[in-house]
Amino acid sequence: MYKIRRTFKASASSPSTIKKSRWQKYKDSLLVKGTRAEKMLEEKAMKERKRRLRHKNVLVDSAIKKDVKKTKQNPNNDWLHKIIIKTQVPPSLPLPASSATETITDDAIAADKMPEILQIGGYKPVVEDVMPDDTVVRTNAPLIIRHPTRIVVADASGSGKSTWIEKLLLHRQDCFDVPHKEIVWFYNLETAVKSHMDKLPGVQFHKVFVLSSKHMKSVIDQAQYIVHMKSAQDARQIQTLAGQIYGKHGNRFAMWAMNYAFGGSDHAYLVFDMHSKSKGWQRLRAQVFPGECNLLFVKKGTMLDKEFYEKNV
């Protein structure tokens, strides 16, 4: 009887002991799992940092080896002649005062001249603005607009859109492949065209009342020529458009072209030629009117730049 009672007391006290030990085990397991998860995250982050560091070192080593190889092959830096500018620096984009008296030709362009060429109109470039190795700037490459066509001139108010259209109509005999006998200009704000009415003889002006439409997005998507005027909001738009034309590697090329073209004037612009009959190397231009430099920006390494080199280099 004594043994039975003793066993009963032990069994009565045992459930609390079992529950407590299970709860303690559960808490310990949570702590262990949390510690393991933290360790796994730390190890993963460490591996990612090491991978990025190795990738960065590989890129730096490959760039150094590439430059050393080019320097050994061409000690006089002749390889820079094809990368920078094929002719003289455009006269409408002056150099700084320190180098304004120098005559820069193909033979005079070298590595030490490169920062001076990029300082257009007092603009001091940063590292990202240095001309990429896959860029060629060519002058005297006029734009011939194919008729019929759809041209979109887009940007903020006061950026020079109406002035650009006025220049286009004044030089329409040189800018279009087909002469125009009659021109009609539709507008909705008289203040936007009042200063241009007397300067454009032979152009009919008609006022309309439609300010905007839900179809404007489709009009922009179907445009064959898009003109981006200089403004503070153009960087993102030009990057997006360049990504659509040149792919994921076209952002740096387009940003350098934007800094080059926008550095010399407050009313500068870039022209994207997306006509189906235009070649792949004719997509990006600046200063397209007669009397200007007619700049053409060519991205090397694309599928259609072989024809450009066969014709122009």
Steps between C-alpha positions, in 0.01 A plus 500: 500500500780739576664429170179557308440837666853605433464408136179694483662813642781475253263463209296794621801729503646372175262677252608846609861396463437362152314813386770728629775307329311500170443875514862557583603278210270692268647834611851363458416375151371845403819661623708248309298551183529878527871480553538270202292730280709802599818310428368392160409859412840625610676231296287581196574873529871428540501282188322773304754762612788273403340430161454871426855574606636226273286626210621857555862390512456301179350801322780728617768249402347445155472877439864554599618214279294635211649849532854362529448286193371794296786720616755237397341456160462874435752701701383826339138446611379468141212285618346808662450665160218264413339538841491877534414738216574446132507871413556829678308594811167662400533881495161550669623304803804704614779367716603667829710817488820311581482299180294728276804612303613147418411335170394145572506264203513122462877496547488722808239299690661284766426370845597824673266700270197293582385687815539835320282385212229390740498835683251646255369843584666496840345164590736296717433128455500244777627145472174367355502765228830393345446371150451122500725289283200396292399853392579696183395863443487609138427848368353612167244219498175676400160356585262445208146450626295258293152612400233416611610484859394552861723723715450552873672797667452449872618674813409765756374848422767748400746235383489616137248268333332769288838645402615155387187459285556847354855404398371178348246687288751766396743232380236261370655493152822360646361285783236301310549265208182633332430875450184631668269738316247567775540490880226529764588559868226414751534644849293541818683787675550816298783618722704195399502586128439876491871580472544249217216609272691784334819295461341220299352626174289246316396317818131497592414521871173355630384490861345183646334445836627152587764529773570132562379157404511146630670400174817704566678191636435317173622800301831500690541124457445530124729801453784456251706794629508606867667828598601544865577858598740583782340497845561366848258210447653357184749261658246232594304536173812476285621198697167326446492575129863398454430173680220428254721574198845375603415249772622486858849624406379823337451711813862608538526573128183712502595687818841591358335621177253706705778667701694570180204650315348690794826656616524777242157667495195560718270390216693191392322182395541136403324338204414130506455370146279192523387487138484149358715601201777652712811298576589383847787748527275797409283494812644776719577853378537860614520841326328377184423830324709660222776719637536283810746218564261213410630267771451125470562270797590143408515211745761245403458130558143488366378288213465787253814706564703307239334698222587826676870410511500387139352833387648752743824366653 
